[in-house]
Amino acid sequence: MFPEDSASEEPSVRMGEDTEIGTAVGYNLRSWKCLKLLALNADGVLFTPTALQGPAGLHLRTYHSRDVVGVRRLRRTGVQVLLLSDEDDPVFNTLAEREKCSLRQNCKDKLSELDSHRQELGLSWSEVGYVGHDESDVECMRRVGVSACADNSDSLVQRIARFISNYAGAKGALREFTDQVVELNKMGPKLDTEVEGLIR
């Protein structure tokens, strides 16, 4: 069952093995800042990595509607969303345009693409989050303020993620994380004070 938009219960999520032990809520709040940009690997996080090849070269991918709703909730709260992909797939263009997300395809160096976009927006790394899926995401995940992944992501990705969803990629993992981003962003300046109280 997916968490409801209005749910107040704390999520039962896991932390990667290589991350610092956080608080009882399941992820490391010590370094959490109000996120203003969320970047993610379009392959495996928003869309299933499996592609269907139809007649006349028709290319199909699937995604979960709840994940897209999560992206919309972020956009409504002022968080920018950047989709990154190793490939060049027209399917990504359609969704990115409809949901008003930035898109960088055929990325040979995701960290450089993310850094360039971050600087264009005038953001610090602590204001950037990243949801990864494969080894090509590792450097980005290590650089940003908060990193996350699905429970079927690459083992290395899971070891360094600060938030590991209970759901698979393209099957609700992104929505579970974006719900937490929306709620924690609402706390704003109060967060640092409350975290200090939790970790004393």
C-alpha positions as CSV (number, residue, x, y, z in Angstrom):
1,M,0.0,0.0,0.0
2,F,1.3,3.4,-0.9
3,P,1.6,6.2,1.7
4,E,-1.3,8.7,1.4
5,D,-0.6,12.3,0.8
6,S,-2.0,13.3,4.2
7,A,-0.4,10.4,6.1
8,S,1.5,11.5,9.2
9,E,3.1,8.2,10.1
10,E,6.9,8.0,9.7
11,P,8.0,5.7,6.9
12,S,9.7,2.4,7.5
13,V,12.7,2.9,5.2
14,R,16.2,1.7,5.3
15,M,19.6,3.4,5.0
16,G,22.5,2.3,2.9
17,E,25.4,0.5,4.6
18,D,27.9,3.2,3.9
19,T,25.8,6.1,5.3
20,E,26.1,7.6,8.7
21,I,23.6,6.3,11.2
22,G,20.6,8.7,11.4
23,T,17.6,9.1,13.6
24,A,14.6,6.9,14.2
25,V,12.7,8.1,11.2
26,G,14.9,5.9,8.9
27,Y,17.2,8.3,7.1
28,N,20.0,10.7,7.9
29,L,18.4,14.0,8.9
30,R,21.6,15.5,10.1
31,S,22.6,16.6,6.6
32,W,19.1,17.3,5.3
33,K,18.5,20.7,3.9
34,C,15.5,22.1,2.1
35,L,15.7,20.6,-1.3
36,K,15.2,22.9,-4.3
37,L,16.3,20.5,-7.1
38,L,15.7,16.7,-7.4
39,A,17.6,14.9,-10.1
40,L,17.0,11.3,-11.0
41,N,17.9,8.5,-13.4
42,A,15.0,8.3,-15.8
43,D,16.0,4.7,-16.6
44,G,14.9,2.5,-13.7
45,V,13.6,5.2,-11.4
46,L,10.8,6.8,-13.3
47,F,10.6,4.5,-16.2
48,T,11.1,0.7,-16.3
49,P,14.5,-0.1,-17.8
50,T,12.8,-2.7,-20.0
51,A,11.8,-1.3,-23.4
52,L,9.3,-2.9,-25.8
53,Q,10.2,-2.7,-29.5
54,G,7.0,-2.6,-31.6
55,P,6.4,-2.5,-35.4
56,A,8.1,0.2,-37.4
57,G,10.5,0.9,-34.6
58,L,7.9,1.9,-32.1
59,H,9.5,2.2,-28.7
60,L,7.5,1.7,-25.5
61,R,8.3,2.1,-21.8
62,T,6.1,1.9,-18.7
63,Y,5.9,4.0,-15.6
64,H,3.8,4.2,-12.4
65,S,1.2,7.0,-12.2
66,R,1.9,7.4,-8.5
67,D,5.5,8.3,-9.3
68,V,4.4,10.9,-11.8
69,V,2.0,12.4,-9.2
70,G,5.0,12.6,-6.8
71,V,6.9,14.6,-9.5
72,R,3.9,16.9,-9.8
73,R,3.7,17.5,-6.0
74,L,7.3,18.5,-6.0
75,R,6.8,20.9,-8.9
76,R,3.8,22.5,-7.1
77,T,6.0,23.2,-4.0
78,G,8.7,24.9,-6.1
79,V,11.2,22.0,-6.4
80,Q,12.8,21.7,-9.8
81,V,13.1,18.2,-11.3
82,L,15.9,17.1,-13.6
83,L,15.7,13.8,-15.5
84,L,19.0,12.3,-16.6
85,S,19.4,9.3,-18.9
86,D,22.3,7.3,-20.4
87,E,20.2,6.9,-23.5
88,D,18.4,9.1,-26.0
89,D,14.8,8.0,-25.9
90,P,11.9,10.1,-27.3
91,V,9.6,8.6,-24.7
92,F,11.4,10.7,-22.0
93,N,10.8,13.9,-24.0
94,T,7.0,13.5,-23.9
95,L,6.8,13.1,-20.2
96,A,9.4,15.7,-19.4
97,E,7.6,18.3,-21.5
98,R,4.2,17.5,-20.1
99,E,5.4,17.6,-16.4
100,K,7.7,20.6,-17.0
101,C,10.8,18.8,-16.0
102,S,14.3,19.5,-17.3
103,L,15.8,16.6,-19.3
104,R,19.4,15.7,-20.2
105,Q,19.7,12.6,-22.4
106,N,22.7,10.6,-23.7
107,C,24.6,11.6,-20.6
108,K,28.2,10.3,-20.7
109,D,29.0,12.2,-17.5
110,K,25.9,12.6,-15.3
111,L,27.8,14.5,-12.6
112,S,28.9,17.2,-15.0
113,E,25.4,17.5,-16.4
114,L,24.0,17.8,-12.9
115,D,26.6,20.3,-11.7
116,S,26.0,22.5,-14.8
117,H,22.2,22.5,-14.1
118,R,22.8,23.2,-10.4
119,Q,25.0,26.2,-11.2
120,E,22.5,27.6,-13.6
121,L,19.9,27.6,-10.8
122,G,22.4,29.1,-8.3
123,L,22.1,26.2,-5.8
124,S,24.5,24.7,-3.4
125,W,25.0,20.9,-3.4
126,S,23.2,20.6,-0.1
127,E,20.0,21.9,-1.8
128,V,20.1,19.1,-4.4
129,G,18.8,15.5,-4.0
130,Y,19.4,12.5,-6.3
131,V,17.5,9.3,-6.9
132,G,19.8,6.7,-8.5
133,H,19.4,3.2,-9.9
134,D,22.7,2.1,-11.4
135,E,26.5,2.5,-11.2
136,S,26.4,5.6,-13.5
137,D,24.5,7.4,-10.6
138,V,27.0,6.8,-7.9
139,E,29.1,9.9,-8.2
140,C,26.0,12.1,-8.3
141,M,24.6,10.4,-5.2
142,R,27.9,10.9,-3.3
143,R,27.9,14.6,-4.1
144,V,24.4,15.8,-3.3
145,G,22.8,16.6,0.0
146,V,20.4,13.7,0.1
147,S,20.5,10.5,-2.0
148,A,17.8,7.8,-2.5
149,C,17.1,4.6,-4.5
150,A,14.6,1.8,-5.0
151,D,14.9,-1.6,-3.3
152,N,15.8,-3.2,-6.7
153,S,18.7,-0.8,-7.5
154,D,22.3,-1.8,-8.0
155,S,23.9,-3.1,-4.8
156,L,26.5,-0.4,-4.8
157,V,23.8,2.3,-5.2
158,Q,22.0,0.8,-2.2
159,R,25.1,0.8,0.0
160,I,25.5,4.6,-0.4
161,A,21.9,5.7,-0.5
162,R,20.6,7.6,2.6
163,F,17.0,6.5,1.7
164,I,16.1,3.1,0.4
165,S,12.5,2.8,-0.6
166,N,10.3,-0.2,0.2
167,Y,9.2,-0.2,-3.5
168,A,10.9,-1.1,-6.8
169,G,11.9,1.5,-9.4
170,A,9.0,2.7,-11.6
171,K,6.7,1.0,-9.1
172,G,6.3,3.6,-6.4
173,A,9.8,4.1,-5.1
174,L,10.0,7.7,-6.4
175,R,6.6,8.6,-4.9
176,E,7.6,7.3,-1.5
177,F,10.7,9.5,-1.5
178,T,9.1,12.6,-3.0
179,D,6.4,12.4,-0.2
180,Q,9.2,12.7,2.3
181,V,10.8,15.6,0.5
182,V,7.5,17.5,0.4
183,E,6.9,17.0,4.1
184,L,10.5,17.8,5.2
185,N,10.6,20.8,3.0
186,K,7.5,22.1,4.8
187,M,9.5,22.1,8.0
188,G,12.0,24.5,6.6
189,P,14.1,26.4,9.2
190,K,12.5,24.4,12.0
191,L,14.2,21.2,10.8
192,D,17.8,21.9,12.0
193,T,16.5,22.7,15.5
194,E,14.3,19.6,15.7
195,V,17.1,17.4,14.4
196,E,19.5,18.7,17.0
197,G,17.0,17.7,19.7
198,L,16.6,14.3,18.2
199,I,20.4,13.5,18.1
200,R,21.4,14.8,21.5
